[in-house]
Amino acid sequence: MRIISKRQLKEMIPYSMQHIACLEKAGLFPKRVQLGPNRVGWIESEVLDWIQERMDAR
């Protein structure tokens, strides 16, 4: 399992962090993992699965 940073996420997903946060709250994007008081990350496999779902649905 690999945790990706905000910077790495932005390279994968062309959305603003505000939009990603809205999608997370709506349950439409993988939830972030709190790594420390000022650090979050996302599980790479969950993000890749989310991207694959979009590709399969087109």
RORODO-544613 format. One record per residue (C-alpha): residue number from 1; z, y, x. Coordinates in pm, 1 decimal. Each point is the difference from the previous one (the first is absolute). Example, Ala and Ser with C-alpha at 12.3 -4.5 7.8 and 13.67 -1.06 7.14 Angstrom:
2
{1; {780.0; -450.0; 1230.0}}
{2; {-66.0; 344.0; 137.0}}
//
This chain:
58
{1; {0.0; 0.0; 0.0}}
{2; {-90.4; 344.0; 129.6}}
{3; {132.6; 338.0; -113.0}}
{4; {-243.9; 290.0; 18.6}}
{5; {87.1; 367.0; 37.6}}
{6; {-103.3; 292.8; -216.9}}
{7; {-268.1; 89.7; 255.8}}
{8; {-141.8; -353.1; -2.7}}
{9; {6.1; -4.7; -380.6}}
{10; {-195.8; 325.1; -17.2}}
{11; {-266.1; -155.1; 226.4}}
{12; {-34.2; -290.5; -244.0}}
{13; {27.3; 186.2; -332.7}}
{14; {-180.5; 333.6; -47.2}}
{15; {267.0; 139.2; -235.5}}
{16; {254.4; 273.6; 58.1}}
{17; {359.6; -107.6; 44.5}}
{18; {80.8; 175.7; -328.9}}
{19; {-253.6; -213.7; -184.3}}
{20; {127.6; -317.3; 165.8}}
{21; {355.8; 90.6; -105.3}}
{22; {-117.8; 47.9; -360.8}}
{23; {-174.4; -338.1; 7.2}}
{24; {315.5; -162.6; 140.3}}
{25; {214.7; 149.3; -276.9}}
{26; {-247.0; -125.5; -260.7}}
{27; {6.9; -349.7; 151.7}}
{28; {-366.7; 22.9; 98.8}}
{29; {46.8; -10.8; 378.7}}
{30; {228.3; -204.5; 226.7}}
{31; {345.7; 153.1; 38.0}}
{32; {107.2; 145.2; 331.6}}
{33; {274.8; -158.2; 207.8}}
{34; {284.8; 226.9; 113.4}}
{35; {39.5; -75.1; 371.6}}
{36; {254.4; 268.7; 80.8}}
{37; {127.3; 331.6; -132.0}}
{38; {-325.6; 178.9; 87.1}}
{39; {-249.5; -283.4; 41.6}}
{40; {-200.7; -200.1; -251.8}}
{41; {-275.5; -256.5; 32.1}}
{42; {-216.6; -229.5; -208.4}}
{43; {-56.2; -372.3; 34.3}}
{44; {-353.6; -28.5; 131.9}}
{45; {-85.6; -319.1; -190.3}}
{46; {98.8; 162.3; -332.6}}
{47; {-221.1; 302.1; 71.8}}
{48; {-291.4; -223.6; 103.1}}
{49; {45.6; -203.4; -320.2}}
{50; {-6.7; 324.0; -200.7}}
{51; {-326.6; 101.7; 169.9}}
{52; {-148.1; -346.6; -62.6}}
{53; {89.6; 22.3; -370.8}}
{54; {-194.8; 326.7; -22.8}}
{55; {-298.6; -155.4; 175.2}}
{56; {5.8; -306.6; -225.4}}
{57; {17.6; 215.4; -314.4}}
{58; {-308.0; 206.6; 76.0}}
//
